[in-house]
Amino acid sequence: MYLLENITKRYAERLVLDIPALEIRRGEVLALVGPSGAGKSTLLRLLNFLEPPTTGCIRYQSYTANGQGPAPLELRRQVTTVFQRPVLLNTTVLRNVAYGLQLRRITQSRQIAQAALDQVGLAHLADKPAHTLSSGEMQRVALARAMVIEPQVLLLDEPTANLDPYNVQLIEQTIRALHEQRGLTIVIVTHNIFQARRLAQQVALLIDGRIVEISDVKAFFEAPHDPRTAMFVRGEMVC
């Protein structure tokens, strides 16, 4: 699905990412964990083709992104991101979810959007103004909006940060269902190591823009190779 080779990302003189190699396999759930400022969200932006790498290339299926131009629209539509602080349109909940479908001129967009709202437990709020929702409800609307366009890759940037346990459970259930029913490739950035363990198949620890360790979830949490990974799993300060 993805193959990253000799990737760096700089903002002015600051090196944010330095990843010699990374493979993300089709249909897997990869959790990116690490301290704040480690480069996790920047990596998501590169995977979504929102920014080009400074050096190196990102191979996605048969396409290679190397900073020489924007990715084709049809390819960018295969990948979508749910951001930590979703931006909703100043309209109803239903119209927010249906917006991407309408841009694609998909018929029965309202019915599809309504079904997605039902899946995230918000069908009863379809006609409510989006700006009146709670943070947890907004995040569930953003997830429904991503679901309806049927991406092949779903990128999630702290999808449950600062949410109550009820909303965390609903969002995690939806993520798990999307993976099991549709076989989506999912990359999730999370500070919650318990969430990474519940949802992911592979876990990667980023520190200072570099991947310290990447392995299957059992090995990552029970038999890490790098002492910094062991410290992170124990909840200790990593630097």
ABEGO torsion letter per residue (X at the ends): XBBBBGBBBBBEABBABBBABBBBBBGBBBBBBEBBGAGAAAAAAAAAGABBBABEBBBBEABBBAGAEBBBAAAAAABBBBBABBBBBBBBAAAAAAAAAAAAGBBGAAAAAAAAAAAAGAAAAAABBAAABBAAAAAAAAAAAAAAAGBABBBBBGAABGBBAAAAAAAAAAAAAAAAAAGBBBBBBBABAAAAAAABABBBBBBGGBBABBBBAAAAAABBABAAAAAAAAGBBBX
